[in-house]
Amino acid sequence: MSVYKKNGRDTYSYDFEIRGRRFSGNTGATSKREAKRFEDAQKEIERAKLAEEAKFFAPTMTFEIASSRYWLEVGQHHKNADTTIANLEWLRNAIGRNTEMESLTDSIVASLVAKRRGERVRRHGKNGKLHLGKLIEPATVNRTCTQPLREIYLRARDVWKIKVADIDFGRHMLDERQERVREATPDEEDAILGELSRGYDKAVRFAFLTGCRRMEILGLEWSMVDFFSRNFKVMGKGGKERVIPMSEEIFRLLWEEKDHHTIKVFTFEARRTRKKEKLERGKRYPLTESGLKSAMRRAVPKAGVENFRFHDTRHTAATRVLRKSNLRVAQLLLGHSDVKTTTKYAHALNDDIRAALDAASRPTTTPTNEGSEESKHMNNKGEKR
């Protein structure tokens, strides 16, 4: 049974079964989407509890128990825990909940990778209808299938000391397409910003100036901004914190935003009153991921800019900084743990070297000898007098 509303209740309830046991309760959510997310998380919690009980009695371990223990010990602490839930559920259905961990082999992993690779991107249109797009990227296969399975396998083998088959996961990781580096020209940047307003323009301009990721920008709070020391800190991938100094332009941009909201730095001004969404026209509210995505999706084509995504603001900032400094500075700005990740921006250095070589090259035209000291001692035939 999916989430549902009881008569006279404003909030959704849940009711589900796991291995013959029934679980029910109130989600506390008024929207069906939030209620479903609550139910999914509750399922993982109950599976984890059952897994804890089962580990004391079962001499072997099924994949369902292993994946539930992984969720309890690791997955629920992931920043994108909802994505982890979806990945674990896909693996359970594809592998089989009662499949023993010892039965997993290279052959089974290969078939899982092939199955995931053959799936298509799923999108819901405005009418709610499901549309299937292009085949998912190799990087998505690695992140959502092979890598999560590998983490569960290694934890079962090395931490829980469960007997498992010998699997070479390195052979199952797909080659990923190298990330492109798309740098916006100043004119393209101005054109995109010209199509944004109500606070979205400030957030995107900040992205161009700092190279921060979308979620780092949306998560920026005033407690993380220090105008006195002229720096701010962001929470990057994996909960890693980094401090970024403010340029004069970054300082001015943040200073202009400081009175809009007590907690969040980047906000938008509501265009109209929407009771359902609890928005009041003219008031400011924190930017959301979906709102920022939609704003950019509309602004880029209107600006006449092609092949440009929000993440390309990060590429643009990195390339510009690299031209004025070095790889180490760009690495610190972007928060890369390994400088090898930053080397994809090395083309900026190559361009500068090429320009310097062009500037230093000898002229291709032969200079005249008129007026030179040597020419005064040469006759018309070019011989010394």
Secondary structure, DSSP 8 states (H G I E B T S, - for coil): ---EE-TT-SSEEEEEEETTEEEEEE---SSHHHHHHHHHHHHHHHHHHHHHHHTTT-SS-BHHHHHHHHHHHTGGGSTTHHHHHHHHHHHHHHH-TT-BGGG--HHHHHHHHHHHHT-EEEEE-TTS-EEEEEE--HHHHIIIIIHHHHHHHHHHHHTS--------GGGTS------------HHHHHHHHHT--TTHHHHHHHHHHH---HHHHHT-BGGGEETTTTEEEEE-GGG-EEEEE--HHHHHHHHHHTTS-SSBS-EEE-SS-BTTTTB-TT-EEE--HHHHHHHHHHHHHHTT--S--TTHHHHHHHHHHHHHS-HHHHHHHHT-SSHHHHGGGTHHHHHHHHHHHHHHS--SS----TT-TTGGGB-TTS-B-
